[in-house]
Amino acid sequence: MRALMLCLLGLLTASPDLAFAQMKLPTRTAPGSSEVRYFTSIDGLMDGNADVVLKETRQGKAVTAAVLDVCYPAEKGSDRKERFVANLAVNGQNLTGTTQTTGDKKPVTVKLLRKPSGDGFEFRGQITIGTNVIEVTSTDNSDLSEKEFLDNQTSDDGITPQPKDFTEVSPESVGVRVKLDTALDFLKSLRGEGVEVGLGSLAISCDALRSGEQTINLTVDPERAGALIAKTKAAPGVTAVGWTSGTVEMDRTIRFAAAEWRDGDKINKDKIASAISGVLSRTLSAKAASADWNVNTGKLKLTLKRPSQTYPALGLTESLEITALVSSDKPGISDRLILWISSPVITTTDESTGPKLNLSEEAAGDEEGGDPKDDNGSVDALAKEFKGQRWDADKSVWK
């Protein structure tokens, strides 16, 4: 036995790292250590429109510190958000504190009573913002661990600086993540530029207020997207820029050899528009009426017309509006192009001579799935015309 003990002692002395690697010691939270927990809702605030985060630091069941972060519409029905963050003093079950809103600088007073209720917690009291007093009565609130909270906060704006191709992101869609304190100057710099700014991305969300960064969505001609991204990288306050999701849907996209459809290094858009119009005239049994390229977005707007079959004797006319986009199949130089077309949007009008019927478009109803009946195999016909490939969604390859 003595010899065995000496042998083991020698092994531990000679290779302590090996010994500790083989010994799996249990890990336990030390008694009296602090724990952080989160509440992500307090019902009823701002008519239920408030985004609330209450962070508590606890020792055992006792709360030792708390921070209340509330984001809400600045005015009823407004897209503009306001926010306040209050460090709360803890006195037994009472949480109190004062601060001011980050935007309008209104004074804020918080007086809450927090107590266990069944398996959760309830909060009662008042929050005063300026002269507005908000009564708080919120029951059955459950809390989250710090890991659970952080896992729920992860978000992805989809910005891809260097995509390998345009199968996951859209060639005309650019996302720019910029710090809030420089966002206004960045947006002003876009005035007069050949880009469109997504109106929805101008609204500063609660996530943006908390992170201090806003994502602006831009639409630009795919032939100029690379240059725009390179220029924007150097703009003050920009933390990320790249392609993101947009118009292009792979099930309505074809890929084809570029050589026949280029003039030098530029896409021959007139030739492509003529080819698309010819194909759609056949598949949709309609006559091409107009074809216009948007100089900012690079999108093609096609209009075709055909007699309406709703009530043939009236001689009504259906106008079919289709949007198309053509681009290299990946950033930079490529020997292949992709072409996407939208489903047709159809309106019916009376274009006969003399007095006209005034027609109203009725709600389409809840039709489920599939392309509209008027599509009539247009994407397959375009693939044949351009000697192109369709996307295999099951295998994620061109076929």
Secondary structure as GFF3:
##gff-version 3
##sequence-region A 1 399
A	DSSP	alpha_helix	2	14	.	.	.	ID=ss1
A	DSSP	alpha_helix	16	22	.	.	.	ID=ss2
A	DSSP	beta_strand	34	39	.	.	.	ID=ss3
A	DSSP	three_ten_helix	45	48	.	.	.	ID=ss4
A	DSSP	beta_strand	51	59	.	.	.	ID=ss5
A	DSSP	beta_strand	62	73	.	.	.	ID=ss6
A	DSSP	beta_strand	81	91	.	.	.	ID=ss7
A	DSSP	beta_strand	94	100	.	.	.	ID=ss8
A	DSSP	beta_strand	107	117	.	.	.	ID=ss9
A	DSSP	beta_strand	120	129	.	.	.	ID=ss10
A	DSSP	beta_strand	132	141	.	.	.	ID=ss11
A	DSSP	beta_strand	144	145	.	.	.	ID=ss12
A	DSSP	alpha_helix	146	153	.	.	.	ID=ss13
A	DSSP	beta_strand	170	179	.	.	.	ID=ss14
A	DSSP	alpha_helix	180	189	.	.	.	ID=ss15
A	DSSP	beta_strand	196	197	.	.	.	ID=ss16
A	DSSP	three_ten_helix	199	202	.	.	.	ID=ss17
A	DSSP	alpha_helix	206	211	.	.	.	ID=ss18
A	DSSP	beta_strand	213	219	.	.	.	ID=ss19
A	DSSP	alpha_helix	222	233	.	.	.	ID=ss20
A	DSSP	beta_strand	238	244	.	.	.	ID=ss21
A	DSSP	three_ten_helix	250	252	.	.	.	ID=ss22
A	DSSP	beta_strand	253	257	.	.	.	ID=ss23
A	DSSP	three_ten_helix	259	261	.	.	.	ID=ss24
A	DSSP	beta_strand	262	263	.	.	.	ID=ss25
A	DSSP	beta_strand	266	267	.	.	.	ID=ss26
A	DSSP	alpha_helix	269	283	.	.	.	ID=ss27
A	DSSP	beta_strand	287	293	.	.	.	ID=ss28
A	DSSP	beta_strand	299	307	.	.	.	ID=ss29
A	DSSP	three_ten_helix	312	314	.	.	.	ID=ss30
A	DSSP	beta_strand	317	328	.	.	.	ID=ss31
A	DSSP	beta_strand	336	341	.	.	.	ID=ss32
A	DSSP	beta_strand	345	349	.	.	.	ID=ss33
A	DSSP	three_ten_helix	373	375	.	.	.	ID=ss34
A	DSSP	alpha_helix	378	385	.	.	.	ID=ss35
A	DSSP	beta_strand	389	392	.	.	.	ID=ss36
A	DSSP	beta_strand	397	398	.	.	.	ID=ss37
###
